[in-house]
Amino acid sequence: MRLLAVVYLFLTWICLASTAAFATPVIFKPSDIVFQPAPGFPKGAQIVLLRGDLSKPELYTIRFKLPAGFTILSHWHDKDEELTVLSGAVNVGTGDKVDKSASIALAAGGYQIVPAMAHHYVWTSEDTVFQLDGMGPRTTTFVNPDEWAKLIKNSNQ
């Protein structure tokens, strides 16, 4: 019994010590959050990575800032993704093609869980900021990559 108590105390100490090493909060004031042009997206999309490394198996948090009239064509990810609208409104839909009449508008405070492999799209009718949370490594595969490449090319002309 005494040995069990010693083992328990030792394991508790190890757990507390390892937790303490990661217990420092990370804080971003609004002035600390600086959006940059989103690579691989048409002109106008901006992004900031708040947490994680998108190429590693770890949690990530990304914020997107999109102007009114922006569309992200149908695509999918190999892991679940969570979307939270912070300001403005984002219209979300599922399927292989954007169908604005079948999409659902999510205003600030709205939340969506997109399961892995689900074909989905978003578009904005006003300037919008939303946050994506998930587990890396993060991959995005467009249903029609040629159409997406054309949008990027045309936005830079």
PATI-415862 format. One record per residue: chain; residue in one letter; residue number from 1; x, y, z of N, C-alpha, C, O in turn. Coordinates in steps of 0.02 Angstrom, whole numbers. Layout:
BEGIN
<'A'; 'A'; NUM; <X; Y; Z>; <X; Y; Z>; <X; Y; Z>; <X; Y; Z>> ...
***
This chain:
BEGIN
<'A'; 'M'; 1; <41; -60; 0>; <0; 0; 0>; <43; 63; 0>; <28; 112; -34>> <'A'; 'R'; 2; <97; 60; 39>; <143; 118; 43>; <175; 130; -26>; <182; 187; -47>> <'A'; 'L'; 3; <194; 76; -61>; <223; 83; -127>; <174; 115; -176>; <193; 158; -216>> <'A'; 'L'; 4; <111; 95; -172>; <59; 124; -214>; <52; 199; -201>; <44; 238; -248>> <'A'; 'A'; 5; <54; 219; -138>; <49; 289; -120>; <109; 328; -148>; <100; 384; -172>> <'A'; 'V'; 6; <168; 300; -144>; <228; 334; -170>; <223; 341; -246>; <239; 394; -273>> <'A'; 'V'; 7; <202; 289; -280>; <194; 292; -352>; <142; 344; -371>; <153; 384; -417>> <'A'; 'Y'; 8; <87; 346; -336>; <34; 395; -349>; <61; 466; -340>; <49; 509; -382>> <'A'; 'L'; 9; <96; 479; -286>; <124; 545; -273>; <175; 565; -327>; <176; 622; -349>> <'A'; 'F'; 10; <216; 517; -348>; <265; 530; -399>; <231; 548; -465>; <250; 597; -498>> <'A'; 'L'; 11; <181; 509; -485>; <145; 523; -547>; <108; 589; -544>; <105; 626; -593>> <'A'; 'T'; 12; <80; 605; -486>; <46; 670; -477>; <96; 726; -486>; <82; 776; -519>> <'A'; 'W'; 13; <155; 719; -456>; <207; 770; -462>; <228; 779; -535>; <236; 836; -558>> <'A'; 'I'; 14; <237; 723; -571>; <256; 727; -642>; <202; 764; -681>; <218; 808; -722>> <'A'; 'C'; 15; <139; 748; -670>; <84; 780; -706>; <82; 855; -691>; <74; 895; -736>> <'A'; 'L'; 16; <88; 873; -628>; <87; 944; -610>; <147; 980; -638>; <140; 1037; -661>> <'A'; 'A'; 17; <205; 950; -637>; <265; 982; -664>; <258; 992; -739>; <276; 1045; -764>> <'A'; 'S'; 18; <232; 943; -775>; <225; 951; -847>; <171; 1002; -864>; <178; 1039; -913>> <'A'; 'T'; 19; <118; 1005; -825>; <65; 1054; -836>; <91; 1125; -823>; <74; 1171; -860>> <'A'; 'A'; 20; <131; 1133; -772>; <158; 1199; -755>; <200; 1227; -812>; <202; 1287; -823>> <'A'; 'A'; 21; <235; 1183; -848>; <277; 1206; -903>; <236; 1237; -959>; <263; 1277; -997>> <'A'; 'F'; 22; <173; 1218; -966>; <131; 1243; -1020>; <74; 1286; -994>; <26; 1299; -1031>> <'A'; 'A'; 23; <78; 1308; -933>; <22; 1343; -902>; <22; 1418; -912>; <-21; 1453; -886>> <'A'; 'T'; 24; <70; 1445; -949>; <73; 1516; -960>; <23; 1536; -1014>; <28; 1513; -1071>> <'A'; 'P'; 25; <-25; 1579; -998>; <-74; 1600; -1048>; <-41; 1640; -1104>; <8; 1676; -1094>> <'A'; 'V'; 26; <-68; 1632; -1164>; <-47; 1672; -1221>; <-103; 1722; -1233>; <-161; 1702; -1241>> <'A'; 'I'; 27; <-86; 1785; -1234>; <-137; 1838; -1239>; <-122; 1881; -1300>; <-66; 1902; -1311>> <'A'; 'F'; 28; <-174; 1893; -1340>; <-170; 1939; -1397>; <-219; 1995; -1384>; <-280; 1984; -1380>> <'A'; 'K'; 29; <-194; 2056; -1378>; <-239; 2114; -1378>; <-258; 2127; -1451>; <-221; 2108; -1496>> <'A'; 'P'; 30; <-314; 2160; -1463>; <-333; 2173; -1533>; <-277; 2206; -1574>; <-270; 2192; -1633>> <'A'; 'S'; 31; <-239; 2250; -1542>; <-185; 2284; -1578>; <-127; 2236; -1596>; <-86; 2252; -1639>> <'A'; 'D'; 32; <-125; 2178; -1564>; <-73; 2128; -1578>; <-90; 2086; -1639>; <-46; 2053; -1667>> <'A'; 'I'; 33; <-152; 2086; -1659>; <-175; 2042; -1714>; <-170; 2080; -1780>; <-209; 2126; -1794>> <'A'; 'V'; 34; <-120; 2061; -1820>; <-106; 2095; -1882>; <-119; 2046; -1940>; <-85; 1995; -1947>> <'A'; 'F'; 35; <-168; 2062; -1980>; <-185; 2020; -2038>; <-136; 2032; -2095>; <-111; 2088; -2104>> <'A'; 'Q'; 36; <-124; 1980; -2133>; <-80; 1983; -2192>; <-119; 1954; -2251>; <-168; 1918; -2241>> <'A'; 'P'; 37; <-98; 1970; -2313>; <-131; 1939; -2370>; <-128; 1862; -2364>; <-76; 1834; -2346>> <'A'; 'A'; 38; <-183; 1829; -2378>; <-186; 1756; -2371>; <-154; 1723; -2431>; <-179; 1731; -2487>> <'A'; 'P'; 39; <-100; 1685; -2421>; <-69; 1651; -2477>; <-115; 1598; -2506>; <-148; 1562; -2470>> <'A'; 'G'; 40; <-115; 1593; -2573>; <-157; 1543; -2606>; <-230; 1562; -2612>; <-272; 1521; -2628>> <'A'; 'F'; 41; <-245; 1627; -2598>; <-314; 1651; -2602>; <-316; 1711; -2649>; <-266; 1745; -2658>> <'A'; 'P'; 42; <-375; 1725; -2678>; <-382; 1786; -2718>; <-367; 1848; -2677>; <-373; 1848; -2615>> <'A'; 'K'; 43; <-350; 1901; -2712>; <-335; 1965; -2680>; <-395; 1987; -2637>; <-453; 1979; -2657>> <'A'; 'G'; 44; <-380; 2014; -2579>; <-432; 2037; -2534>; <-438; 1995; -2472>; <-459; 2019; -2419>> <'A'; 'A'; 45; <-421; 1930; -2477>; <-424; 1886; -2419>; <-363; 1899; -2375>; <-306; 1904; -2399>> <'A'; 'Q'; 46; <-375; 1906; -2310>; <-321; 1916; -2262>; <-326; 1863; -2208>; <-379; 1836; -2194>> <'A'; 'I'; 47; <-268; 1848; -2178>; <-264; 1793; -2130>; <-214; 1810; -2074>; <-167; 1848; -2085>> <'A'; 'V'; 48; <-226; 1782; -2016>; <-177; 1784; -1962>; <-179; 1717; -1925>; <-233; 1692; -1910>> <'A'; 'L'; 49; <-121; 1689; -1913>; <-116; 1627; -1875>; <-104; 1645; -1802>; <-53; 1675; -1785>> <'A'; 'L'; 50; <-151; 1626; -1759>; <-146; 1643; -1688>; <-114; 1587; -1647>; <-80; 1600; -1597>> <'A'; 'R'; 51; <-123; 1525; -1669>; <-96; 1469; -1630>; <-79; 1412; -1677>; <-115; 1398; -1725>> <'A'; 'G'; 52; <-24; 1379; -1662>; <-7; 1317; -1696>; <36; 1326; -1758>; <51; 1382; -1780>> <'A'; 'D'; 53; <54; 1270; -1786>; <91; 1265; -1848>; <48; 1221; -1893>; <36; 1163; -1879>> <'A'; 'L'; 54; <24; 1250; -1948>; <-24; 1215; -1991>; <5; 1151; -2022>; <-33; 1108; -2046>> <'A'; 'S'; 55; <71; 1144; -2022>; <101; 1085; -2052>; <114; 1029; -2001>; <137; 975; -2019>> <'A'; 'K'; 56; <97; 1042; -1937>; <111; 993; -1884>; <47; 967; -1853>; <-5; 1000; -1856>> <'A'; 'P'; 57; <50; 908; -1822>; <-9; 880; -1788>; <-21; 914; -1721>; <-9; 885; -1668>> <'A'; 'E'; 58; <-46; 975; -1723>; <-60; 1013; -1663>; <-120; 1059; -1676>; <-139; 1071; -1733>> <'A'; 'L'; 59; <-150; 1083; -1622>; <-207; 1128; -1628>; <-187; 1192; -1663>; <-131; 1217; -1653>> <'A'; 'Y'; 60; <-232; 1219; -1703>; <-219; 1283; -1735>; <-280; 1328; -1727>; <-336; 1305; -1718>> <'A'; 'T'; 61; <-267; 1393; -1731>; <-320; 1444; -1733>; <-300; 1494; -1787>; <-246; 1523; -1784>> <'A'; 'I'; 62; <-344; 1503; -1835>; <-332; 1550; -1891>; <-390; 1599; -1892>; <-447; 1581; -1878>> <'A'; 'R'; 63; <-376; 1661; -1907>; <-429; 1710; -1921>; <-424; 1732; -1993>; <-370; 1747; -2018>> <'A'; 'F'; 64; <-481; 1734; -2025>; <-487; 1760; -2093>; <-525; 1826; -2092>; <-573; 1833; -2054>> <'A'; 'K'; 65; <-504; 1872; -2132>; <-541; 1935; -2144>; <-555; 1937; -2219>; <-509; 1937; -2260>> <'A'; 'L'; 66; <-620; 1937; -2236>; <-640; 1937; -2306>; <-683; 1998; -2321>; <-725; 2017; -2280>> <'A'; 'P'; 67; <-673; 2028; -2380>; <-716; 2084; -2399>; <-784; 2060; -2422>; <-794; 2001; -2436>> <'A'; 'A'; 68; <-831; 2106; -2425>; <-898; 2091; -2452>; <-891; 2063; -2523>; <-849; 2087; -2562>> <'A'; 'G'; 69; <-931; 2013; -2539>; <-930; 1985; -2607>; <-877; 1933; -2619>; <-866; 1913; -2676>> <'A'; 'F'; 70; <-843; 1911; -2568>; <-789; 1862; -2575>; <-818; 1791; -2572>; <-863; 1778; -2532>> <'A'; 'T'; 71; <-792; 1746; -2614>; <-815; 1677; -2614>; <-755; 1630; -2609>; <-706; 1638; -2644>> <'A'; 'I'; 72; <-760; 1582; -2564>; <-713; 1526; -2561>; <-750; 1466; -2590>; <-797; 1441; -2561>> <'A'; 'L'; 73; <-726; 1444; -2648>; <-760; 1391; -2685>; <-762; 1326; -2645>; <-727; 1318; -2595>> <'A'; 'S'; 74; <-802; 1279; -2668>; <-811; 1215; -2634>; <-744; 1179; -2626>; <-704; 1173; -2673>> <'A'; 'H'; 75; <-733; 1156; -2565>; <-670; 1124; -2547>; <-683; 1077; -2488>; <-738; 1073; -2462>> <'A'; 'W'; 76; <-631; 1041; -2468>; <-637; 997; -2410>; <-570; 992; -2374>; <-518; 1008; -2402>> <'A'; 'H'; 77; <-573; 969; -2312>; <-514; 958; -2271>; <-515; 886; -2246>; <-568; 855; -2242>> <'A'; 'D'; 78; <-456; 860; -2229>; <-454; 791; -2206>; <-466; 784; -2131>; <-466; 728; -2104>> <'A'; 'K'; 79; <-477; 840; -2097>; <-494; 839; -2026>; <-552; 888; -2013>; <-564; 933; -2053>> <'A'; 'D'; 80; <-587; 878; -1958>; <-641; 924; -1939>; <-615; 995; -1933>; <-557; 1007; -1918>> <'A'; 'E'; 81; <-660; 1043; -1945>; <-644; 1114; -1940>; <-701; 1148; -1905>; <-760; 1133; -1917>> <'A'; 'E'; 82; <-685; 1195; -1861>; <-736; 1234; -1826>; <-731; 1307; -1849>; <-676; 1335; -1852>> <'A'; 'L'; 83; <-787; 1336; -1866>; <-790; 1405; -1890>; <-833; 1446; -1842>; <-889; 1426; -1826>> <'A'; 'T'; 84; <-806; 1502; -1820>; <-843; 1548; -1777>; <-841; 1617; -1809>; <-788; 1643; -1825>> <'A'; 'V'; 85; <-899; 1647; -1819>; <-903; 1714; -1849>; <-892; 1766; -1794>; <-927; 1766; -1743>> <'A'; 'L'; 86; <-843; 1810; -1805>; <-826; 1861; -1755>; <-858; 1928; -1771>; <-880; 1964; -1726>> <'A'; 'S'; 87; <-862; 1945; -1836>; <-895; 2007; -1856>; <-920; 1998; -1927>; <-894; 1958; -1965>> <'A'; 'G'; 88; <-971; 2036; -1944>; <-1001; 2029; -2010>; <-1044; 1967; -2014>; <-1075; 1947; -1965>> <'A'; 'A'; 89; <-1046; 1937; -2072>; <-1086; 1876; -2083>; <-1053; 1835; -2137>; <-1028; 1862; -2187>> <'A'; 'V'; 90; <-1053; 1770; -2127>; <-1027; 1725; -2178>; <-1084; 1677; -2197>; <-1121; 1654; -2154>> <'A'; 'N'; 91; <-1089; 1665; -2261>; <-1140; 1618; -2286>; <-1105; 1552; -2300>; <-1055; 1550; -2335>> <'A'; 'V'; 92; <-1132; 1498; -2272>; <-1101; 1433; -2278>; <-1147; 1385; -2314>; <-1208; 1389; -2309>> <'A'; 'G'; 93; <-1117; 1340; -2352>; <-1156; 1290; -2387>; <-1116; 1228; -2399>; <-1055; 1227; -2391>> <'A'; 'T'; 94; <-1150; 1175; -2419>; <-1117; 1112; -2434>; <-1132; 1090; -2505>; <-1184; 1108; -2533>> <'A'; 'G'; 95; <-1086; 1053; -2533>; <-1095; 1028; -2601>; <-1033; 1043; -2643>; <-986; 1075; -2620>> <'A'; 'D'; 96; <-1035; 1019; -2705>; <-978; 1026; -2750>; <-975; 1093; -2785>; <-923; 1112; -2812>> <'A'; 'K'; 97; <-1030; 1130; -2785>; <-1033; 1196; -2817>; <-1066; 1246; -2770>; <-1107; 1228; -2728>> <'A'; 'V'; 98; <-1046; 1308; -2777>; <-1075; 1361; -2736>; <-1148; 1371; -2758>; <-1161; 1383; -2817>> <'A'; 'D'; 99; <-1193; 1366; -2711>; <-1264; 1378; -2724>; <-1287; 1428; -2671>; <-1306; 1409; -2615>> <'A'; 'K'; 100; <-1286; 1492; -2689>; <-1302; 1544; -2640>; <-1373; 1538; -2613>; <-1386; 1556; -2556>> <'A'; 'S'; 101; <-1418; 1511; -2653>; <-1488; 1505; -2630>; <-1495; 1449; -2577>; <-1544; 1448; -2540>> <'A'; 'A'; 102; <-1447; 1404; -2574>; <-1451; 1348; -2526>; <-1406; 1358; -2465>; <-1402; 1315; -2421>> <'A'; 'S'; 103; <-1372; 1416; -2463>; <-1326; 1427; -2407>; <-1362; 1456; -2346>; <-1419; 1480; -2352>> <'A'; 'I'; 104; <-1329; 1454; -2290>; <-1357; 1479; -2227>; <-1313; 1536; -2203>; <-1252; 1529; -2199>> <'A'; 'A'; 105; <-1344; 1593; -2186>; <-1307; 1650; -2161>; <-1293; 1643; -2087>; <-1339; 1630; -2047>> <'A'; 'L'; 106; <-1230; 1651; -2068>; <-1211; 1651; -1997>; <-1186; 1720; -1979>; <-1135; 1743; -2007>> <'A'; 'A'; 107; <-1220; 1753; -1934>; <-1199; 1820; -1911>; <-1147; 1812; -1856>; <-1131; 1756; -1835>> <'A'; 'A'; 108; <-1121; 1869; -1832>; <-1072; 1868; -1778>; <-1098; 1826; -1720>; <-1155; 1835; -1699>> <'A'; 'G'; 109; <-1056; 1782; -1696>; <-1076; 1736; -1643>; <-1096; 1668; -1670>; <-1101; 1620; -1631>> <'A'; 'G'; 110; <-1109; 1663; -1735>; <-1128; 1599; -1765>; <-1070; 1550; -1766>; <-1012; 1570; -1765>> <'A'; 'Y'; 111; <-1087; 1486; -1767>; <-1036; 1434; -1760>; <-1055; 1375; -1805>; <-1113; 1358; -1812>> <'A'; 'Q'; 112; <-1005; 1345; -1836>; <-1016; 1288; -1879>; <-960; 1237; -1867>; <-901; 1255; -1861>> <'A'; 'I'; 113; <-977; 1173; -1865>; <-928; 1119; -1866>; <-933; 1087; -1935>; <-986; 1064; -1956>> <'A'; 'V'; 114; <-876; 1085; -1969>; <-874; 1053; -2035>; <-837; 987; -2027>; <-777; 987; -2012>> <'A'; 'P'; 115; <-871; 931; -2037>; <-838; 866; -2030>; <-784; 855; -2084>; <-789; 883; -2138>> <'A'; 'A'; 116; <-735; 816; -2067>; <-683; 798; -2116>; <-716; 771; -2179>; <-765; 735; -2177>> <'A'; 'M'; 117; <-687; 790; -2235>; <-707; 767; -2302>; <-772; 798; -2328>; <-790; 785; -2385>> <'A'; 'A'; 118; <-806; 839; -2289>; <-869; 870; -2312>; <-852; 926; -2362>; <-813; 971; -2347>> <'A'; 'H'; 119; <-882; 923; -2420>; <-873; 975; -2470>; <-914; 1035; -2449>; <-975; 1030; -2438>> <'A'; 'H'; 120; <-881; 1093; -2442>; <-916; 1152; -2418>; <-886; 1215; -2449>; <-831; 1213; -2478>> <'A'; 'Y'; 121; <-923; 1270; -2443>; <-901; 1334; -2471>; <-926; 1390; -2426>; <-970; 1380; -2384>> <'A'; 'V'; 122; <-896; 1449; -2434>; <-919; 1508; -2397>; <-918; 1568; -2444>; <-879; 1570; -2492>> <'A'; 'W'; 123; <-961; 1615; -2429>; <-960; 1679; -2465>; <-985; 1733; -2418>; <-1020; 1720; -2370>> <'A'; 'T'; 124; <-966; 1794; -2434>; <-983; 1850; -2390>; <-1025; 1901; -2427>; <-1014; 1914; -2487>> <'A'; 'S'; 125; <-1072; 1930; -2392>; <-1111; 1985; -2420>; <-1091; 2052; -2388>; <-1114; 2105; -2408>> <'A'; 'E'; 126; <-1048; 2048; -2337>; <-1021; 2107; -2304>; <-951; 2090; -2279>; <-932; 2032; -2276>> <'A'; 'D'; 127; <-913; 2142; -2260>; <-847; 2129; -2232>; <-854; 2084; -2171>; <-897; 2096; -2129>> <'A'; 'T'; 128; <-813; 2032; -2168>; <-822; 1980; -2118>; <-756; 1956; -2089>; <-706; 1952; -2125>> <'A'; 'V'; 129; <-756; 1941; -2025>; <-699; 1909; -1992>; <-726; 1845; -1960>; <-775; 1846; -1922>> <'A'; 'F'; 130; <-694; 1789; -1976>; <-712; 1726; -1943>; <-649; 1689; -1922>; <-594; 1700; -1948>> <'A'; 'Q'; 131; <-658; 1644; -1875>; <-603; 1607; -1846>; <-612; 1533; -1861>; <-667; 1506; -1856>> <'A'; 'L'; 132; <-557; 1500; -1879>; <-557; 1428; -1890>; <-513; 1395; -1838>; <-457; 1417; -1825>> <'A'; 'D'; 133; <-538; 1342; -1809>; <-500; 1303; -1760>; <-501; 1230; -1782>; <-551; 1206; -1808>> <'A'; 'G'; 134; <-445; 1196; -1772>; <-442; 1126; -1790>; <-375; 1096; -1770>; <-336; 1126; -1733>> <'A'; 'M'; 135; <-364; 1037; -1794>; <-303; 1000; -1781>; <-263; 993; -1846>; <-290; 972; -1897>> <'A'; 'G'; 136; <-200; 1011; -1843>; <-157; 1004; -1901>; <-131; 933; -1909>; <-146; 891; -1866>> <'A'; 'P'; 137; <-95; 918; -1961>; <-81; 965; -2014>; <-144; 981; -2054>; <-186; 938; -2066>> <'A'; 'R'; 138; <-149; 1045; -2074>; <-210; 1068; -2109>; <-200; 1062; -2184>; <-150; 1086; -2211>> <'A'; 'T'; 139; <-247; 1031; -2216>; <-246; 1026; -2289>; <-313; 1053; -2316>; <-365; 1046; -2284>> <'A'; 'T'; 140; <-309; 1083; -2374>; <-369; 1106; -2409>; <-366; 1081; -2480>; <-316; 1092; -2515>> <'A'; 'T'; 141; <-418; 1047; -2502>; <-421; 1021; -2570>; <-483; 1050; -2603>; <-539; 1040; -2579>> <'A'; 'F'; 142; <-474; 1087; -2657>; <-530; 1116; -2693>; <-562; 1065; -2739>; <-527; 1026; -2771>> <'A'; 'V'; 143; <-628; 1065; -2742>; <-664; 1019; -2785>; <-645; 1032; -2857>; <-637; 985; -2896>> <'A'; 'N'; 144; <-639; 1096; -2876>; <-618; 1115; -2943>; <-557; 1161; -2937>; <-565; 1222; -2938>> <'A'; 'P'; 145; <-497; 1133; -2932>; <-437; 1174; -2922>; <-423; 1222; -2979>; <-395; 1276; -2968>> <'A'; 'D'; 146; <-442; 1204; -3040>; <-431; 1249; -3097>; <-472; 1312; -3091>; <-449; 1367; -3106>> <'A'; 'E'; 147; <-534; 1305; -3068>; <-578; 1363; -3059>; <-551; 1408; -3004>; <-553; 1470; -3010>> <'A'; 'W'; 148; <-525; 1378; -2950>; <-495; 1417; -2895>; <-433; 1455; -2920>; <-424; 1514; -2904>> <'A'; 'A'; 149; <-391; 1421; -2958>; <-330; 1453; -2986>; <-349; 1512; -3031>; <-315; 1563; -3032>> <'A'; 'K'; 150; <-402; 1504; -3069>; <-426; 1558; -3113>; <-449; 1618; -3072>; <-435; 1675; -3091>> <'A'; 'L'; 151; <-484; 1606; -3017>; <-505; 1662; -2973>; <-445; 1699; -2946>; <-445; 1761; -2944>> <'A'; 'I'; 152; <-394; 1663; -2925>; <-333; 1695; -2899>; <-300; 1736; -2953>; <-282; 1794; -2942>> <'A'; 'K'; 153; <-293; 1707; -3012>; <-261; 1742; -3068>; <-299; 1805; -3086>; <-269; 1858; -3094>> <'A'; 'N'; 154; <-364; 1800; -3093>; <-405; 1858; -3112>; <-405; 1913; -3059>; <-412; 1972; -3076>> <'A'; 'S'; 155; <-398; 1895; -2996>; <-398; 1945; -2943>; <-334; 1986; -2941>; <-332; 2040; -2912>> <'A'; 'N'; 156; <-282; 1960; -2972>; <-217; 1995; -2971>; <-205; 2035; -3034>; <-150; 2060; -3044>> <'A'; 'Q'; 157; <-255; 2041; -3077>; <-246; 2079; -3139>; <-271; 2150; -3131>; <-267; 2189; -3178>> 
***
